[in-house]
Amino acid sequence: MQQILQILIVEDDILLSDMLKSLLSQNGYRVNTAYSGSEALLILEKETFDLILLDLMIPGKDGYDVCKEIRSTKEVMNTPIIMLTAKSEEIDKILGLELGADDYLP
């Protein structure tokens, strides 16, 4: 029996978040959403995920800070993180990867 992957989407744009959640759910993934960095970190204290899709420009703690906290927290430090963001400058990508993102998709 195939395991269902659990994904956390951290995105403050509700329409985009809902679209991603719908698309992923239709393809067999279990999806949770958080609309701020602080909310994402609270969810991660209670649940584990197989993948985190992380926007950079979110309220409260931004995506960079969330990524740093995830990478410094033993229970979730190995969870893959893909940054999905409108920030497409090379320096943003370099910083995201240096902070621990596994991939960066502008």
N, C-alpha and C positions, 0 to 999 in steps of 0.2 A: 504494500500500500504506500502510495506516494505521500510524503509529508507536505502539508500546506504551509507555505512561507508567510510569515508575518512581517508586514512593512509599516513603518511609521513615516507619514508625510508631515513635514514641518513647513507650512506655507501659510502666510497671512492673507493671500488672495483667495477668498472663499470659492469663487467660481473655478479657479484653476485647481484648487485643492479637491473640490468635488469632482471635477472632470478626471483628474488623476486617480482618485479613489474609485470612481465608477469603472474606468478602463481596467485598472488592476484587479478589482473585484470580479469583473466579468471574465477575467483570465485565471481565476482560481486562487487569487491571493487574499489573505485576510489583511485588511487595511485599517489603521487608526490614523487620526489626524490631530495635529496640534497647530494652533494659530499664532503662537509666540514661542520664543526661546524658553521662557520660564515654564510654560505649560508642557513643552516637550520634555524638559528635565524632570518635571514631576511625574509624567507618564513613565519615563524610563526608570524611575525609582521602583515602580510597581510591576512593570511588564518587561519582557525581553522581546527583541525583534531580530529578524534575520537580515534586515536592511533598513537604513534610514535615508530618506530623500529629504535633503535639507536646503532650504532657501537661505540666502545670506541676509537679505534685507527684511528682517522680521522684527516686530516690536519687542521691547524688553531687552533681553540678551540677544545680540545679533548672531547670525549663523557661525561666525568665526568663534565667538565665545562659547556657543553651544558645542561646537566641534572640539574645542580645547577641553571642556569639562567632560565630554564623553570619553575622550582619549585618556583622561586622568582618573577615570572611575573604573575600578577593577571589574565590576560586574558587567559592564557594557563596553569596555575599551576595545574589544576585538570585533564589534559589530561594524560591518561595512557601511560607509557613508558616501553617498553620491550627492554632491552639491549641484542643485538645479537653480540657476539664477540668471537674472538679466545682466549682471555685471560681467562684461566680456573682456575687460582689459587683462593683458598678460600678467600684470602684477597681482591682480585679484586671484587668478588661477594659481599662480606660484604660491601665494600666501595660503590659499585653501588647502593645497596639497601638502605644504610644509606643516600645517597645523594638524594634519592627519586624515584628510579626506582621501578616499580611495580613488575617486574620479571627480571631475569637475565639468559640468555640461552647461555652457552659457546658452 
